[in-house]
């Protein structure tokens, strides 16, 4: 599980874990917004699927 990768940071405080997860989520949202900007509505589901595939944790 990917949360196990955060165990070294838990000792520093819960806000560090929240910040790391928040940065990851914000990065995904920014990449998705940039990728779908100006795209045709019919093309957006394919673009969203491709961006989601880039951010998969496990392959």
C-alpha positions in Angstrom: 0.0 0.0 0.0 1.3 3.5 -0.9 0.6 4.9 2.5 3.3 2.6 3.9 5.8 4.8 1.9 4.8 7.7 4.2 5.7 6.0 7.5 9.0 7.9 7.9 7.1 11.2 7.7 4.5 10.3 10.3 7.0 10.9 13.1 7.4 14.5 11.9 3.7 15.2 12.4 0.3 14.6 10.7 0.4 17.9 8.8 3.4 16.8 6.8 1.4 13.7 5.6 -1.5 15.9 4.8 0.7 18.3 2.9 2.3 15.5 0.8 -1.0 14.0 -0.1 -2.4 17.4 -0.9 0.5 18.2 -3.2 0.0 14.9 -5.0 -3.7 15.5 -5.5 -3.1 19.1 -6.6 -0.5 17.9 -9.2 -3.0 15.5 -10.7 -5.7 18.1 -10.9 -3.4 20.6 -12.5 -2.2 18.1 -15.1 -5.8 17.1 -15.9 -6.9 20.7 -16.2 -4.0 21.5 -18.6 -4.6 18.4 -20.7 -8.4 19.0 -21.1 -8.1 22.7 -21.7 -9.4 23.5 -25.2 -10.3 19.9 -25.9 -13.6 18.9 -27.6 -16.2 17.5 -25.2 -16.2 14.2 -27.0 -12.4 13.8 -26.6 -12.3 14.6 -22.9 -13.1 11.0 -21.6 -10.2 9.6 -23.5 -7.9 12.4 -22.3 -8.9 11.9 -18.7 -8.3 8.1 -19.0 -4.8 8.8 -20.4 -3.9 11.3 -17.7 -5.2 8.9 -15.0 -3.0 6.1 -16.5 0.0 8.4 -16.1 -0.6 8.7 -12.4 -1.3 5.1 -11.5 0.7 3.9 -8.5 0.9 0.3 -9.5 1.5 -1.0 -13.0 
